[in-house]
């Protein structure tokens, strides 16, 4: 059901599907809007960042904090990787 907070969401069906999968509101909005834009291709492989397995736990924690993953402080490195790939 649309509300005033979703007025900037360009693909509400995708947004709601991502929220149902447990994605944060911010991440869901970014993905939904990127998929709705003809200027972006979110399904294409991105930059040159190394795979999460090569990151330190601290780096994974910082990234999890950036994207708003709850419970990150209690997660192991493998759990952080799984949550980030969520």
Secondary structure, 3 states (H helix, E strand, C coil): CCCHHHCCCCCHHHHHHHHHCCCCHHHHHHHHHHHHCCCCCCCCCCCCCCCHHHCCHHHHHHHHHHHCCCCHHHCCHHHHHHHHHC
